[in-house]
Amino acid sequence: MRIVHFIDSGGLGGIERHVETLCVTQRAAGHEASVLLYADHPSPWPNLLARAGVPVRSAGGPRGCLGRLRASGAHVMHTHGYKAGLIGRLACRALGIPVVSTYHAGERAPFPVSLYQSLDEASARLCPRIAVSAQIAARLPAPVRIINNFVPAAQADLTRPLPARIAFVGRLSHEKGPDLFCDLAARCARPEEDWTIYGDGPLRSALEQGRRAPVTFRGLVTDMQAHWPDIGLLVMTSRAEGLPYAALEALAHGVPVLAHGVGGLPDLLAARPDWLMSAEDPARWAEALDRWRLARRDEPRALRAAAASLLEGAYSPNACLPQIFEVYRAAGAPC
């Protein structure tokens, strides 16, 4: 089956990494999965896709979408993001191509993007739809299939000690809460710890200039695989989320996660409620960090094993891929 994943990508974030993983997994299952970019943007992602063996093309903007889709011979198109969703559903209806849309964004962007998001959600009824969390599904016309993002099993050494690096991984924008991470470091960091931010975005300059704690800014990292062994704890201070890919990657590498209970994170961390935090309760953050410090010193193997075990079952390719193909069949794809 030929599957085209349609996305307007201007960077390298969780949605891109999810689409890449989905394509690699679908190709490993014997399907022709590829990526169609809405337009050309400066980004390292096309090269990463090519290295992973995933074909990638660009429509060159709205005028090229119909031609590229017609030439692709797609049996189903899978859209990701509001722009690709709006354009892709209309184009596929014109061409008679089955289409499915996944909704990833847990936050409402400022105007005018918020207007496009609303239009995207209102027009969702034009095709079967997938949401990565119950919070996102609640904004969409019913019925909505909630399907988790997933990661392949990492070849992590769960016997390794946990480093003293506490990390933030993500875009440095308001909804991701990097300012809250810096505030937490100012309150709770200890001299032996390394508090590090991986990512870039509009808040970086202000955070670096106004930081009140020894936080290291690493900038955009195109592939975190080489960095997870250096991290002992992932802290996610997001104000809004879908189901962050960074959390899944961390757990797959045996790295525990402390996170605000937003988006799909409460379900992901349900077996470890002590890892779910509230933005309004700084004392609980301090207690959680102290528990991590003790476990890191006394039982790092158990802590790593507890992290990796959270992905068993519901967040694996074997669990999620069949559900996605069920939605493809509902759209009329021959699978």
N, C-alpha and C positions, 0 to 999 in steps of 0.2 A: 504494500500500500504506500502511495506517495503522500506524505504529510508535509505541508508547508506551514512553518511557524512565522507569522507576520507580526512585526514589532517596529515601533519607532524608537530606536535606541540612540541616545546621545551620550552614553557613558558606560560604566561598568559597575552594576549593582546587583542586588539580590535577584531581580527579575531576569537579568541577563544570565546569571549563573544558573538559575532554575531552568531557563529555556535550553541552555547548553547541555545541562544534565539530562533533560527530557529527550533532546535530540540524540545524544550519545546512547541512551538507554533504548530508545525506539530503534535506532539503527542496529544495536546489538541483538535486538529481537527480530531482525530481518526485514525491517521497513525502511523506505527511502525518506528519511526525515531531513529537512533542510530549513534554512532560515532565509526569509525575505525581509530586508530592511526597507522601511518606508522611504528613507532618503539617506544620502551619504552624510555622516557626521564624523569629525575627527575622534577616533576611539580605538583602543587596542583590541576591542572585542572581536572584530572580524578575523584578525590574525590568530586569536585564541581558538576560535571556532575551526579555522582551517587546520590548526595543529591537532585539534581533537578529531579531525576527519569529518567535520560537518560542513557540507556545501553551503555557501552564503552568497547571496546576490542582493543587489539594491534595485528598487523600483525607480529610483531617481525622482521621487516626488509623486503627487497625485496623478499626473498624466501617464506615468508609466505603470500604474498598478494593474489596470485591466490587461494590458499587453503581457506583463510579466506573469500574471496569474493564469491567463489563457495559455501561455507557452509552457507553464510549469507542468501541465497535465495533472494537477493536484487532485487526489481523491477526497481530500478534506483539507481545509485551512483552519489553523488554530491561531486566534489572535491574542495578543497580550498588550495591555495598555489601552488608554482611552482613544488615542488617535488611530491606532491600527484597528481597534474594535469598530469605531464608527465607519471608517472607510472600508475596512475589510468586509463587514457584513453587507454593505450596500453593493460592493463590487461582486461579491460571491452570489448574491441574489440575481444580479444581472447576468452572470455567467452560468448559473445553475450549479455552482460548486457547494457542497455541504460545508458549513462553517460552524465552529465552536469558539466561544470566547471565555478566557479565564480572567478573573478580576483579582488583582494582587494588592492594590493600594489600600492601606488602612486609614490613610489621612486624607483630609480635604485640602487641596492646594488653594492658594489665594486666587482671587479673580484675576484674569478671565479663565484660567485653567479649570477652576471649580465649575464654571458654566459648561465646559466641554465634558467634564466628568459627569455632571448631571445628565447631559444629553446621552452620553455613553450608557449610563445606567438605565435611562428611560427606554433606550432602543435595544436593550438587552433581550427583550422578548422576541426579537427577530431570529434568534438561534438558541440552541441549548447553551447553558452557561454553567461555569464552574467558579466557585469562590474558594479561596485558600483559608478562610476562617468564617465562623458563624457571624461575627460582627459585620463583615463585608456582605455576606449572603443576605442579611436583614435589610440591606439597602436596595436589593435587586428584586425584580418581579419573580414571584414564585412560579414554578419550582426551580430551585437552585441546587446543584450537586456540590457539596463541600468535599473537596479532595485535598489532602495535605500536599505541600511541597515535600520533596524527598531528596536524599543524598545516597549515593552508592556507599557501601560499607568501606570505611577507610582502613588501610593497613596500619593502624596505629599500635604502637607498643604501649599497652596499658600498664606495664610494669615500671615505666620510667618515673622518676621523681617529678613532682609538679613544680615548675619554675615559679619565681616570685613576681612574675610579670602579670599585671592586671590590665586588661585591654578593652578598648572600645573599638569596634569595627563597623564602619558604615559612613554614610554621607554626612558631612558636617552641616546639617540644616536643622531648623527649629524642631520639626516633628521627630527627629532622631534623638534629640536631647543631649548633644555633646557638651553643652553648657552645664547640664546636670551632672554629667560625668566629672567635669572639672571641679564643680562644687563639692562633689563627693570626695575627690582626691584631696581637696583643701582641708576637709574635715577629718579624713580617716587615714590618709597615706602614712606609712611608716618608712623610716630611712632605708631599710633593707629592700623595700619594694620598688618595682619599676612600673609606673603607671604610663601607658602608651596608647596613643590614638592612631589607628590606621584608617585613613580616609581623607577626603578633601571635600570642599564645598564652600558655600557663601559665608559661613560663620568662622572659617579658619583664622582669618586675619585678626578679627576681634578677639577670638579666644587666645591666640598666641600673645597678643599685645596685653591682654588684661588678665592673664592667668595668675592665680594666687597659689599655685601648687606646682611641684616639679613634674609636670606632664610632658612627655616627649611626643612630638608630632612627626609621624613617619610619612605622611602624605598618601596619595593614592597607591595602592598595591594591587596590581592586576591579577595576582594569583596568591592566595593566602596559604597554599599548601606547604610552602617552605617555612612559614612563620608559626603555624599552630604548635609545633614542638617547643617553641620558646615561650608559650603562653600558659599560665597556670589558672587563669580565671577570665571569663568573658563577662563584662558588665554591659547590660543593655538598658539604657535609661530613656528609651523611646517614649514619646508622648502618644504616638499612634503607630500601629504596625499592621501588616498583613500576617505573614508567617515568615520571619526573617531567615534568609538562607544562611547568614553567618552563624545563627544559633545552631542550625542543623550541622553545619560543618564543624563547629566547635565540639559538639557532643560526639560526633563521629570520630573525633581525635581524642576522646577521653578528657575534654576540657569542660569543667563544670560551668554553668551559666547562672548568674544572678540577673533577674530582669523584672521590669515593671510588668504587671499583669494586663497587657493590652493585646489586641488582635488574637492570633492563634497561640500566643505564648502560654496562657493558662492551661490549654489542652496539652501542649508539648511537655510542660513541666508538672503536669498533674500529679505524678507519682512522687514529686519532690516539692511539696508546697512551701517548704522552708527556703526554696530558691526563688519564690515569687515575692516581689517587693511592692511597696506602695510609695508613690512620690511624696505623699503627705506624712510619711513616717520615717524620718531620718534615723531614729534610734534603732529601727529594725534593720536598716542597712548596716549600721555599725555592728550589731549582733551577728548578722549573717557573715560579715567579713571576718569577725573573730572566730566563728565556727569554721570557716574555710581555712584560716591560718592554722588552727589546731589540727584539722584533718589533713592538711597539706604536710604538716610535720609528722603526724603519728600514723596516718593510714592513707597515703596517697594512692595506693593501688585500689583500695575500696572506693575512693572518691572518683577515680577515673572510670572504674567499672560501672559505678552508679550513673555517671554521665552517659556512657556509651549505651547502657541498657535502655535509656529513654527512647531510643530510635527503633528498638526491636518491634517488628510488626507494622504498626500504623504508618511509619515514616520511611519505609523501605520501598525500593522499586517493585518488588514482588507484590506488595500490597496496593500500591497506587497506580501502577501502569494499567492493570486490568480495568480499574474504575474509569480511567481516562478513555480507554477503548470502548467501554460501554456508552459513554457520552458521544463518541464518534459515531457509533452505530445508530444512536437516537437521532443524530443529525442526518443520517442517510448514507454514511460512508460504508464502503464494501469491506468491512472487517469482521 
